[in-house]
Amino acid sequence: CSGSGYIRGTYRGLATEVCTVRLTEENEVQREETGLWEKNEQVVYTGQWMLCELGQEFQTWLTIWPRDKMDKLFNARTIKTGNEMFDKRFNLSTQEALRILNPNRVERLLQLAESSFGKFAVNLNADGRLYIAVHSGRGFFDADKGREMPEQLRQRFTRELKWFTDMVDMFRPM
C-alpha cells in the first residue's frame, strides 16, 4: 500500500484528508534457468481516498461497497434497504446500518453513484469517521498521461473533489 498527493485540510469545519492510494500485490518467483529469485509487483488498485471526521457519534457503523461477481463466491449476505435499485447495486454491512442509511440517504447515494468516476466504497465508523474510496484507476493529481490541458485537469480535480464533499454532506448531522 502506498499513497501520494496527501492533503490535510478543513471542509466546513470538519477535519478532512485526501490522497491517492495504490495497492500492489508482490510475488516472488524463482527463475528455473538461473535459480535467482525475482520480485514481480502488480498494481491491483489505484484510486482516490478521503477521510472526514464528522464530529458526531453514530449508533452503529456501516460499510457500503459495490456488488460484483465475487459476492456469490464469498457468500455476501444481502441486506435489503427497501430500494430495489440500491439493493441490486450495493452491499451493506449490517442490518443495524439501516439506522443511518435512511431512504433519503439511499436516494442520494444512488444519485452520487451516477456521477461517480469509479466504483466506490464508504465506511462510516460509530465514532463519526467517514472513509470514502473510489477505484478510478488514477490518482487525484494524475495528468492522464499528458493528454489533459491544465484547465481540463483543474476541472476534473474540482469535479472529483466536489463529488467527495457531496458524499460528506450526505452524512453530516441533519
Salt bridges, closest charged atoms under 4 A:
GLU17 OE2 - ARG8 NH2 3.02
GLU26 OE1 - LYS39 NZ 3.73
GLU38 OE1 - ARG31 NH2 2.78
ASP71 OD2 - ARG67 NH1 3.61
GLU84 OE2 - LYS88 NZ 3.23
GLU114 OE2 - ARG89 NH1 2.70
ASP127 OD2 - ARG129 NE 3.69
GLU148 OE1 - ARG156 NH2 2.84
GLU151 OE1 - ARG154 NH2 3.02
GLU160 OE2 - ARG138 NH1 2.56
GLU160 OE2 - ARG156 NH1 3.60
ASP166 OD2 - ARG108 NH2 3.57
ASP166 OD1 - LYS162 NZ 2.91
ASP169 OD2 - ARG12 NH1 3.51
